[in-house]
Amino acid sequence: MAIDTRDLEKLESRTANLYESVVVASKRSRQINDLYKMELSQRLEPIIAKETEDDTIMNQDKLNISLEFEKRSKPTIRSIHELMDSKLNFRYKEQE
């Protein structure tokens, strides 16, 4: 798998500084990862419920679902792309 380079100046231009960009991207990455986990558990739930019938068919179904999730872009890469393409909106927490 090739490593893509990112223009740090472009990444930094989306926020006040580079470290803030990293924090914004990491928080979005966690959100995406949580969505992936929720979708995976929803798709595996019916398979796990029927697991006692025939384990070979169920194992193949689990394998197919896991392979599909492995082909998806990683949450960190997706969040950086969203930030770089200005598709990510963020705001600062209000101070009391």
A tleap script that builds the chain and sets N, CA, C and O, in Angstrom:
source leaprc.protein.ff14SB
mol = sequence {
  NMET ALA ILE ASP THR ARG ASP LEU GLU LYS
  LEU GLU SER ARG THR ALA ASN LEU TYR GLU
  SER VAL VAL VAL ALA SER LYS ARG SER ARG
  GLN ILE ASN ASP LEU TYR LYS MET GLU LEU
  SER GLN ARG LEU GLU PRO ILE ILE ALA LYS
  GLU THR GLU ASP ASP THR ILE MET ASN GLN
  ASP LYS LEU ASN ILE SER LEU GLU PHE GLU
  LYS ARG SER LYS PRO THR ILE ARG SER ILE
  HIE GLU LEU MET ASP SER LYS LEU ASN PHE
  ARG TYR LYS GLU GLN CGLU
}
set mol.1.N position { 0.838 -1.171 0.000 }
set mol.1.CA position { 0.000 0.000 0.000 }
set mol.1.C position { 0.885 1.236 0.000 }
set mol.1.O position { 1.731 1.401 0.878 }
set mol.2.N position { 0.690 2.091 -0.973 }
set mol.2.CA position { 1.494 3.297 -1.093 }
set mol.2.C position { 1.061 4.339 -0.062 }
set mol.2.O position { -0.109 4.429 0.311 }
set mol.3.N position { 2.023 5.106 0.374 }
set mol.3.CA position { 1.752 6.165 1.338 }
set mol.3.C position { 1.539 7.459 0.574 }
set mol.3.O position { 2.388 7.879 -0.211 }
set mol.4.N position { 0.391 8.088 0.814 }
set mol.4.CA position { 0.092 9.368 0.181 }
set mol.4.C position { 0.665 10.492 1.033 }
set mol.4.O position { 0.555 10.477 2.259 }
set mol.5.N position { 1.272 11.457 0.375 }
set mol.5.CA position { 1.774 12.610 1.106 }
set mol.5.C position { 0.709 13.700 1.110 }
set mol.5.O position { -0.112 13.783 0.197 }
set mol.6.N position { 0.730 14.512 2.121 }
set mol.6.CA position { -0.223 15.602 2.261 }
set mol.6.C position { 0.540 16.917 2.362 }
set mol.6.O position { 1.615 16.983 2.959 }
set mol.7.N position { -0.023 17.945 1.778 }
set mol.7.CA position { 0.555 19.276 1.861 }
set mol.7.C position { 0.170 19.865 3.221 }
set mol.7.O position { -0.994 20.189 3.455 }
set mol.8.N position { 1.141 19.998 4.101 }
set mol.8.CA position { 0.857 20.469 5.454 }
set mol.8.C position { 0.378 21.916 5.459 }
set mol.8.O position { -0.423 22.301 6.311 }
set mol.9.N position { 0.855 22.708 4.524 }
set mol.9.CA position { 0.406 24.102 4.459 }
set mol.9.C position { -1.081 24.174 4.105 }
set mol.9.O position { -1.811 25.006 4.644 }
set mol.10.N position { -1.520 23.312 3.212 }
set mol.10.CA position { -2.941 23.285 2.852 }
set mol.10.C position { -3.778 22.793 4.032 }
set mol.10.O position { -4.861 23.315 4.297 }
set mol.11.N position { -3.269 21.794 4.729 }
set mol.11.CA position { -3.959 21.281 5.903 }
set mol.11.C position { -4.032 22.354 6.987 }
set mol.11.O position { -5.058 22.501 7.651 }
set mol.12.N position { -2.964 23.089 7.160 }
set mol.12.CA position { -2.910 24.140 8.170 }
set mol.12.C position { -3.823 25.317 7.815 }
set mol.12.O position { -4.335 25.994 8.706 }
set mol.13.N position { -4.025 25.560 6.537 }
set mol.13.CA position { -4.843 26.698 6.118 }
set mol.13.C position { -6.319 26.519 6.463 }
set mol.13.O position { -7.066 27.498 6.470 }
set mol.14.N position { -6.747 25.317 6.741 }
set mol.14.CA position { -8.151 25.066 7.067 }
set mol.14.C position { -8.506 25.501 8.487 }
set mol.14.O position { -9.676 25.737 8.789 }
set mol.15.N position { -7.507 25.608 9.356 }
set mol.15.CA position { -7.728 26.014 10.740 }
set mol.15.C position { -6.673 27.049 11.116 }
set mol.15.O position { -5.931 27.530 10.259 }
set mol.16.N position { -6.609 27.387 12.391 }
set mol.16.CA position { -5.659 28.404 12.844 }
set mol.16.C position { -4.214 27.911 12.775 }
set mol.16.O position { -3.309 28.693 12.484 }
set mol.17.N position { -3.994 26.636 13.036 }
set mol.17.CA position { -2.645 26.080 12.953 }
set mol.17.C position { -2.694 24.578 12.677 }
set mol.17.O position { -3.769 23.979 12.656 }
set mol.18.N position { -1.550 23.989 12.472 }
set mol.18.CA position { -1.457 22.578 12.094 }
set mol.18.C position { -1.981 21.656 13.191 }
set mol.18.O position { -2.657 20.668 12.903 }
set mol.19.N position { -1.673 21.973 14.437 }
set mol.19.CA position { -2.093 21.115 15.546 }
set mol.19.C position { -3.617 21.106 15.682 }
set mol.19.O position { -4.216 20.079 16.004 }
set mol.20.N position { -4.222 22.241 15.436 }
set mol.20.CA position { -5.672 22.312 15.471 }
set mol.20.C position { -6.282 21.473 14.349 }
set mol.20.O position { -7.307 20.820 14.544 }
set mol.21.N position { -5.661 21.493 13.193 }
set mol.21.CA position { -6.125 20.665 12.077 }
set mol.21.C position { -6.064 19.190 12.432 }
set mol.21.O position { -6.973 18.427 12.104 }
set mol.22.N position { -5.001 18.794 13.098 }
set mol.22.CA position { -4.854 17.393 13.504 }
set mol.22.C position { -5.936 17.008 14.510 }
set mol.22.O position { -6.484 15.908 14.441 }
set mol.23.N position { -6.243 17.902 15.437 }
set mol.23.CA position { -7.277 17.621 16.438 }
set mol.23.C position { -8.648 17.505 15.771 }
set mol.23.O position { -9.418 16.598 16.088 }
set mol.24.N position { -8.953 18.417 14.854 }
set mol.24.CA position { -10.236 18.383 14.150 }
set mol.24.C position { -10.356 17.084 13.355 }
set mol.24.O position { -11.393 16.422 13.402 }
set mol.25.N position { -9.301 16.716 12.627 }
set mol.25.CA position { -9.326 15.490 11.830 }
set mol.25.C position { -9.437 14.252 12.719 }
set mol.25.O position { -10.129 13.297 12.365 }
set mol.26.N position { -8.768 14.259 13.860 }
set mol.26.CA position { -8.827 13.085 14.738 }
set mol.26.C position { -10.205 12.919 15.367 }
set mol.26.O position { -10.686 11.797 15.524 }
set mol.27.N position { -10.838 14.029 15.727 }
set mol.27.CA position { -12.197 13.927 16.285 }
set mol.27.C position { -13.175 13.408 15.230 }
set mol.27.O position { -14.039 12.585 15.535 }
set mol.28.N position { -13.043 13.879 14.008 }
set mol.28.CA position { -13.899 13.385 12.925 }
set mol.28.C position { -13.611 11.910 12.648 }
set mol.28.O position { -14.521 11.131 12.362 }
set mol.29.N position { -12.351 11.545 12.735 }
set mol.29.CA position { -11.971 10.153 12.520 }
set mol.29.C position { -12.632 9.233 13.546 }
set mol.29.O position { -13.083 8.139 13.206 }
set mol.30.N position { -12.687 9.674 14.789 }
set mol.30.CA position { -13.365 8.887 15.825 }
set mol.30.C position { -14.852 8.745 15.525 }
set mol.30.O position { -15.432 7.680 15.738 }
set mol.31.N position { -15.474 9.823 15.029 }
set mol.31.CA position { -16.886 9.750 14.676 }
set mol.31.C position { -17.113 8.733 13.559 }
set mol.31.O position { -18.038 7.923 13.626 }
set mol.32.N position { -16.271 8.780 12.545 }
set mol.32.CA position { -16.391 7.845 11.415 }
set mol.32.C position { -16.183 6.416 11.900 }
set mol.32.O position { -16.914 5.510 11.500 }
set mol.33.N position { -15.196 6.214 12.756 }
set mol.33.CA position { -14.921 4.880 13.282 }
set mol.33.C position { -16.109 4.353 14.082 }
set mol.33.O position { -16.445 3.173 13.984 }
set mol.34.N position { -16.743 5.212 14.869 }
set mol.34.CA position { -17.924 4.792 15.625 }
set mol.34.C position { -19.068 4.400 14.685 }
set mol.34.O position { -19.792 3.440 14.946 }
set mol.35.N position { -19.222 5.148 13.594 }
set mol.35.CA position { -20.251 4.803 12.602 }
set mol.35.C position { -19.958 3.450 11.960 }
set mol.35.O position { -20.866 2.643 11.758 }
set mol.36.N position { -18.684 3.205 11.641 }
set mol.36.CA position { -18.299 1.912 11.071 }
set mol.36.C position { -18.600 0.774 12.039 }
set mol.36.O position { -19.126 -0.263 11.637 }
set mol.37.N position { -18.265 0.968 13.319 }
set mol.37.CA position { -18.507 -0.068 14.319 }
set mol.37.C position { -19.997 -0.366 14.460 }
set mol.37.O position { -20.407 -1.524 14.544 }
set mol.38.N position { -20.802 0.702 14.484 }
set mol.38.CA position { -22.241 0.522 14.622 }
set mol.38.C position { -22.811 -0.216 13.412 }
set mol.38.O position { -23.641 -1.112 13.566 }
set mol.39.N position { -22.372 0.155 12.217 }
set mol.39.CA position { -22.855 -0.520 11.010 }
set mol.39.C position { -22.426 -1.986 10.990 }
set mol.39.O position { -23.208 -2.860 10.612 }
set mol.40.N position { -21.189 -2.253 11.395 }
set mol.40.CA position { -20.697 -3.631 11.423 }
set mol.40.C position { -21.505 -4.478 12.400 }
set mol.40.O position { -21.893 -5.598 12.070 }
set mol.41.N position { -21.761 -3.961 13.586 }
set mol.41.CA position { -22.520 -4.744 14.565 }
set mol.41.C position { -23.955 -4.959 14.107 }
set mol.41.O position { -24.528 -6.017 14.369 }
set mol.42.N position { -24.553 -3.976 13.425 }
set mol.42.CA position { -25.912 -4.150 12.911 }
set mol.42.C position { -25.966 -5.219 11.827 }
set mol.42.O position { -26.927 -5.984 11.746 }
set mol.43.N position { -24.936 -5.265 11.000 }
set mol.43.CA position { -24.923 -6.262 9.920 }
set mol.43.C position { -24.582 -7.651 10.431 }
set mol.43.O position { -25.025 -8.643 9.854 }
set mol.44.N position { -23.802 -7.741 11.504 }
set mol.44.CA position { -23.422 -9.049 12.042 }
set mol.44.C position { -24.461 -9.621 13.011 }
set mol.44.O position { -24.479 -10.825 13.262 }
set mol.45.N position { -25.305 -8.778 13.541 }
set mol.45.CA position { -26.284 -9.224 14.534 }
set mol.45.C position { -27.170 -10.372 14.049 }
set mol.45.O position { -27.314 -11.357 14.774 }
set mol.46.N position { -27.774 -10.293 12.849 }
set mol.46.CA position { -28.597 -11.434 12.401 }
set mol.46.C position { -27.777 -12.698 12.152 }
set mol.46.O position { -28.269 -13.810 12.341 }
set mol.47.N position { -26.551 -12.526 11.737 }
set mol.47.CA position { -25.696 -13.693 11.464 }
set mol.47.C position { -25.331 -14.384 12.771 }
set mol.47.O position { -25.341 -15.612 12.854 }
set mol.48.N position { -25.012 -13.604 13.778 }
set mol.48.CA position { -24.639 -14.185 15.070 }
set mol.48.C position { -25.833 -14.868 15.710 }
set mol.48.O position { -25.674 -15.887 16.382 }
set mol.49.N position { -27.038 -14.318 15.512 }
set mol.49.CA position { -28.244 -14.926 16.080 }
set mol.49.C position { -28.521 -16.305 15.477 }
set mol.49.O position { -29.042 -17.181 16.168 }
set mol.50.N position { -28.185 -16.510 14.208 }
set mol.50.CA position { -28.429 -17.783 13.524 }
set mol.50.C position { -27.221 -18.710 13.567 }
set mol.50.O position { -27.247 -19.762 12.928 }
set mol.51.N position { -26.197 -18.371 14.273 }
set mol.51.CA position { -24.917 -19.057 14.206 }
set mol.51.C position { -24.971 -20.538 14.565 }
set mol.51.O position { -24.086 -21.283 14.143 }
set mol.52.N position { -25.933 -20.988 15.299 }
set mol.52.CA position { -25.969 -22.397 15.715 }
set mol.52.C position { -26.378 -23.341 14.586 }
set mol.52.O position { -26.131 -24.544 14.674 }
set mol.53.N position { -27.000 -22.815 13.527 }
set mol.53.CA position { -27.489 -23.682 12.451 }
set mol.53.C position { -26.355 -24.314 11.649 }
set mol.53.O position { -26.141 -25.524 11.722 }
set mol.54.N position { -25.640 -23.513 10.898 }
set mol.54.CA position { -24.558 -24.035 10.071 }
set mol.54.C position { -23.383 -23.068 10.137 }
set mol.54.O position { -23.420 -21.983 9.556 }
set mol.55.N position { -22.349 -23.475 10.847 }
set mol.55.CA position { -21.213 -22.584 11.097 }
set mol.55.C position { -20.422 -22.244 9.840 }
set mol.55.O position { -19.861 -21.151 9.755 }
set mol.56.N position { -20.360 -23.142 8.866 }
set mol.56.CA position { -19.555 -22.851 7.676 }
set mol.56.C position { -20.163 -21.730 6.840 }
set mol.56.O position { -19.441 -20.871 6.334 }
set mol.57.N position { -21.466 -21.735 6.695 }
set mol.57.CA position { -22.131 -20.667 5.934 }
set mol.57.C position { -22.011 -19.350 6.685 }
set mol.57.O position { -21.741 -18.310 6.083 }
set mol.58.N position { -22.210 -19.390 7.998 }
set mol.58.CA position { -22.148 -18.174 8.793 }
set mol.58.C position { -20.737 -17.595 8.800 }
set mol.58.O position { -20.561 -16.379 8.730 }
set mol.59.N position { -19.739 -18.462 8.883 }
set mol.59.CA position { -18.364 -17.975 8.862 }
set mol.59.C position { -18.053 -17.309 7.529 }
set mol.59.O position { -17.338 -16.307 7.498 }
set mol.60.N position { -18.570 -17.837 6.436 }
set mol.60.CA position { -18.349 -17.219 5.125 }
set mol.60.C position { -19.033 -15.858 5.051 }
set mol.60.O position { -18.477 -14.914 4.489 }
set mol.61.N position { -20.237 -15.750 5.615 }
set mol.61.CA position { -20.932 -14.464 5.640 }
set mol.61.C position { -20.154 -13.440 6.461 }
set mol.61.O position { -20.013 -12.289 6.049 }
set mol.62.N position { -19.655 -13.853 7.605 }
set mol.62.CA position { -18.842 -12.961 8.434 }
set mol.62.C position { -17.591 -12.526 7.691 }
set mol.62.O position { -17.198 -11.361 7.745 }
set mol.63.N position { -16.974 -13.466 7.000 }
set mol.63.CA position { -15.768 -13.162 6.241 }
set mol.63.C position { -16.058 -12.159 5.136 }
set mol.63.O position { -15.283 -11.223 4.937 }
set mol.64.N position { -17.146 -12.334 4.423 }
set mol.64.CA position { -17.503 -11.407 3.345 }
set mol.64.C position { -17.747 -9.996 3.872 }
set mol.64.O position { -17.325 -9.015 3.260 }
set mol.65.N position { -18.426 -9.903 5.004 }
set mol.65.CA position { -18.687 -8.590 5.602 }
set mol.65.C position { -17.384 -7.952 6.064 }
set mol.65.O position { -17.161 -6.763 5.836 }
set mol.66.N position { -16.531 -8.724 6.705 }
set mol.66.CA position { -15.266 -8.154 7.182 }
set mol.66.C position { -14.366 -7.730 6.026 }
set mol.66.O position { -13.669 -6.720 6.127 }
set mol.67.N position { -14.371 -8.483 4.936 }
set mol.67.CA position { -13.580 -8.088 3.766 }
set mol.67.C position { -14.115 -6.796 3.147 }
set mol.67.O position { -13.346 -5.958 2.677 }
set mol.68.N position { -15.420 -6.648 3.154 }
set mol.68.CA position { -16.010 -5.406 2.642 }
set mol.68.C position { -15.571 -4.207 3.482 }
set mol.68.O position { -15.272 -3.143 2.941 }
set mol.69.N position { -15.534 -4.379 4.806 }
set mol.69.CA position { -15.114 -3.289 5.675 }
set mol.69.C position { -13.623 -2.992 5.540 }
set mol.69.O position { -13.206 -1.846 5.706 }
set mol.70.N position { -12.822 -4.003 5.244 }
set mol.70.CA position { -11.392 -3.784 5.051 }
set mol.70.C position { -11.096 -2.990 3.791 }
set mol.70.O position { -10.085 -2.291 3.724 }
set mol.71.N position { -11.962 -3.087 2.792 }
set mol.71.CA position { -11.757 -2.365 1.536 }
set mol.71.C position { -12.079 -0.879 1.670 }
set mol.71.O position { -11.630 -0.071 0.857 }
set mol.72.N position { -12.839 -0.522 2.672 }
set mol.72.CA position { -13.194 0.883 2.864 }
set mol.72.C position { -11.964 1.700 3.238 }
set mol.72.O position { -10.978 1.177 3.757 }
set mol.73.N position { -12.051 2.986 2.962 }
set mol.73.CA position { -10.935 3.852 3.351 }
set mol.73.C position { -10.908 3.958 4.875 }
set mol.73.O position { -11.942 3.892 5.539 }
set mol.74.N position { -9.727 4.119 5.397 }
set mol.74.CA position { -9.553 4.217 6.841 }
set mol.74.C position { -10.166 5.520 7.341 }
set mol.74.O position { -10.152 6.521 6.624 }
set mol.75.N position { -10.704 5.523 8.560 }
set mol.75.CA position { -11.337 6.730 9.083 }
set mol.75.C position { -10.407 7.948 9.113 }
set mol.75.O position { -10.853 9.067 8.861 }
set mol.76.N position { -9.136 7.744 9.415 }
set mol.76.CA position { -8.211 8.881 9.460 }
set mol.76.C position { -8.011 9.485 8.077 }
set mol.76.O position { -7.991 10.706 7.924 }
set mol.77.N position { -7.866 8.633 7.078 }
set mol.77.CA position { -7.686 9.125 5.710 }
set mol.77.C position { -8.942 9.855 5.249 }
set mol.77.O position { -8.865 10.919 4.633 }
set mol.78.N position { -10.082 9.280 5.549 }
set mol.78.CA position { -11.345 9.904 5.137 }
set mol.78.C position { -11.531 11.268 5.807 }
set mol.78.O position { -11.976 12.215 5.159 }
set mol.79.N position { -11.199 11.376 7.090 }
set mol.79.CA position { -11.370 12.652 7.792 }
set mol.79.C position { -10.400 13.709 7.275 }
set mol.79.O position { -10.760 14.883 7.193 }
set mol.80.N position { -9.186 13.316 6.929 }
set mol.80.CA position { -8.229 14.272 6.368 }
set mol.80.C position { -8.708 14.758 5.008 }
set mol.80.O position { -8.590 15.944 4.700 }
set mol.81.N position { -9.245 13.864 4.195 }
set mol.81.CA position { -9.788 14.269 2.897 }
set mol.81.C position { -10.956 15.247 3.076 }
set mol.81.O position { -11.065 16.237 2.354 }
set mol.82.N position { -11.812 14.958 4.036 }
set mol.82.CA position { -12.944 15.850 4.293 }
set mol.82.C position { -12.459 17.238 4.710 }
set mol.82.O position { -13.003 18.251 4.270 }
set mol.83.N position { -11.440 17.277 5.556 }
set mol.83.CA position { -10.894 18.557 6.007 }
set mol.83.C position { -10.217 19.304 4.864 }
set mol.83.O position { -10.403 20.512 4.712 }
set mol.84.N position { -9.439 18.596 4.067 }
set mol.84.CA position { -8.720 19.229 2.957 }
set mol.84.C position { -9.675 19.728 1.876 }
set mol.84.O position { -9.398 20.741 1.233 }
set mol.85.N position { -10.787 19.041 1.668 }
set mol.85.CA position { -11.750 19.425 0.638 }
set mol.85.C position { -12.814 20.396 1.165 }
set mol.85.O position { -13.794 20.680 0.476 }
set mol.86.N position { -12.621 20.893 2.365 }
set mol.86.CA position { -13.551 21.837 3.019 }
set mol.86.C position { -14.965 21.268 3.146 }
set mol.86.O position { -15.945 22.009 3.068 }
set mol.87.N position { -15.067 19.971 3.339 }
set mol.87.CA position { -16.367 19.329 3.543 }
set mol.87.C position { -16.667 19.134 5.029 }
set mol.87.O position { -17.723 18.623 5.404 }
set mol.88.N position { -15.729 19.547 5.851 }
set mol.88.CA position { -15.841 19.324 7.286 }
set mol.88.C position { -16.077 20.661 7.981 }
set mol.88.O position { -15.267 21.582 7.872 }
set mol.89.N position { -17.181 20.755 8.687 }
set mol.89.CA position { -17.484 21.960 9.458 }
set mol.89.C position { -17.181 21.685 10.919 }
set mol.89.O position { -17.518 20.624 11.443 }
set mol.90.N position { -16.554 22.632 11.565 }
set mol.90.CA position { -16.257 22.484 12.979 }
set mol.90.C position { -16.454 23.839 13.642 }
set mol.90.O position { -16.455 24.882 12.988 }
set mol.91.N position { -16.618 23.793 14.951 }
set mol.91.CA position { -16.768 25.038 15.710 }
set mol.91.C position { -16.043 24.879 17.031 }
set mol.91.O position { -15.749 23.773 17.484 }
set mol.92.N position { -15.771 26.013 17.623 }
set mol.92.CA position { -15.092 26.005 18.912 }
set mol.92.C position { -16.114 25.886 20.025 }
set mol.92.O position { -17.242 26.370 19.920 }
set mol.93.N position { -15.697 25.240 21.075 }
set mol.93.CA position { -16.567 25.086 22.235 }
set mol.93.C position { -16.698 26.429 22.915 }
set mol.93.O position { -15.707 27.128 23.128 }
set mol.94.N position { -17.922 26.789 23.255 }
set mol.94.CA position { -18.182 28.067 23.912 }
set mol.94.C position { -17.650 28.016 25.337 }
set mol.94.O position { -17.871 27.052 26.071 }
set mol.95.N position { -16.943 29.079 25.708 }
set mol.95.CA position { -16.438 29.161 27.076 }
set mol.95.C position { -17.465 29.854 27.955 }
set mol.95.O position { -18.116 30.811 27.533 }
set mol.96.N position { -17.605 29.368 29.173 }
set mol.96.CA position { -18.609 29.913 30.082 }
set mol.96.C position { -18.061 31.061 30.883 }
set mol.96.O position { -18.776 31.639 31.702 }
savepdb mol mol.pdb
quit
